[in-house]
Amino acid sequence: MIENMTNNEYKEITLDEAKKIMLDILIQFDKVCKENNLTYWLTAGTLLGAIRHKGYIPWDDDIDIAMPRKDYEKLIELNFPQELFLQNKYTDKKFNHYWSKLRYQNSLYIEHDELNKKIEYHQGIFIDIFPMNCINKNIISFYSKLQFFINIISSQNRFYNKIFGSVIKTYSIKFLNLFNHENNDICIESIDTADTNIKAVPKQEIFPLEQGIFEGHKFPIPKNSKYYLRVFYGNSFMELPPEDARKIHNYKIFLKNMVANDKK
């Protein structure tokens, strides 16, 4: 779609402008969750930003949300304001991830790994929504190894991924979700995230949730956010990484011109 950006339909915007839209998406997401009694919390780089910077990590360019599986499944059945699109395998058949994104409709967010590819799914400015499974601590070793093995087969091996990847992933998710129960004691990133680096946090370190500050607004965060962040980033999570390790997802970000004018 980049070749079409020379017309008057889209206007390129800065990352700071896009961050304001992402924050607005998060605020609307929070409102929907409150209205429907759904549980969520800031996770990954967004939680790190809340703890270390009271907002975005300066070079970060997305927002990350975690939800218990039961709340996530309820969320994907809800309706959102017209300007937002809840994207997942059910609502966008061409979408190639196994979690959900809440997208801003009249926008285009081009990621570096999407360059020179034929993209057929919605690419609006987004926040990521990751489901978390609650599993019994006695099976965590088995569960983690199985999830890791499935991810290797369906994500990294080109032959299996090309022929069986989507089928393997779909049915593996359904199988592993059978181990999920809200009364279990370990929260683990679902295979939906397609991540081979398993991250598991005791439920007692997450709940009851607290309120954290992110860009001047209060949002739910884990009870023991520092423990949570050590699981994700190691003991030195409060230290800034070297500049060459500061990952940036976006290549270019656009708004439709009529929307860009409204946002000025």
Secondary structure, 3 states (H helix, E strand, C coil): CHHHCCCCCEEECCHHHHHHHHHHHHHHHHHHHHHCCCCCEECHHHHHHHHHCCCCCCCCCCCEEEEEHHHHHHHCCCCCCCCEEEECCCCCCCCCCCCEEEEECCEEEEEHHHCCCCCCCCCCCEEEEEEEEEECHHHHHHHHHHHHHHHHHHHHCHHHHHHCHHHHHHHHHHHHHHHCCCCCCEEEECHHHCCCCCCEEEHHHCCCCEEEEECCEEEEECCCHHHHHHHHHCCCCCCCCCHHHCCCCEEEEEEEHHHHHHCC
